[in-house]
Amino acid sequence: MPQHGAHDRPPHSPAGPALSRTVRKAVVPAAGLGTRFLPATKATPKEMLPVVDKPAIQYAVEEAAAAGLDDILVVTGRHKRAIEDHFDHAHELEQALAAKGDTVRLDAVRDPARLADIHHIRQGDPLGLGHAVLCARRHVGDQPFVVLLGDDLIDPRETLLSRMLDVRDRYAGSVVALMRVDPAQIHLYGCAAVSPTGEDDVVRVTGLVEKPSRETAPSAYAVIGRHVLDPAVFGTLERTPPGRGGEIQLTDALQELAANGTVHGVVFVGLRYDTGDRADYLRTVVRLACDRPGPECVAWLKEFVAGPEGDSARREEGRRAA
Ligand code: G1P
């Protein structure tokens, strides 16, 4: 298991209040086959597809680091070497950039390895999300931990994870992130039955079901890819039989914990992007590119959506200039 040290953290890494928390470890499952993105994912892990100028998985690792988590375990599968390399040092490249005095790119290359102590473990057989989490058991030990699913990209300006960690501190047990979705979309998510707690954005989760039909869904609250899990989940996962799709589902294990009254939900109303399918991935790239690099992308986009006339005029212009 390669382990990359993080002795020299970048200045934007967190310090201070978050580090006093008991939760320090995060798990990022990244063993999926990425079939929805073939052939792009034939030799490249889907987690390494770029979202503007960083691979998708880097956003999740940055989010974990920003919430004070300094130990991150990436659960990988076959063909995932690129993920390990990305969070490692790249000495030749760093030397070449240093020799040129290109400090901006040098920092960009060094940052991934400095975000946290990043570890990797292989899942072996892709038996489902619940199984991926179970693979982290030995590394995590008997302490609460965070799971971040890379397909859900939470806008870097949001503080969802910190809020979830606060809720875990106060209520103990496990905490899931919930978002209200169009009932026609609920079959794409784990769905939670909830009851109020008296706090606007915190609910008690009374039941969970993985990808129910619209008709059988207990609510429009979808579980999105952020969890703070009590280590009790490991024992439950061990007993959890394969569920939907023949996979060991995290949702099924959490259902057992919810039945014991130990799961809460933080209702998120902020910006979340879904990089899990092609159309949503493209929307994510466009939306984030409008923030960074920013104005030039917005200006181009406005012109582009202004209509095909503008586009064919530009093409004509190009032909004339050629
Ligand atoms: C997984 C979980 C599901 C959750 C979703 C969030 O599904 O199984 O409960 O709602 O992530 O993105 P997947 O999208 O991997 O099929």
Residues whose N, C-alpha, C, O or C-beta is under 5 A from the ligand:
A	BS01	G1P	D152 L188 Y189 G190 V223 I224 G225 T251
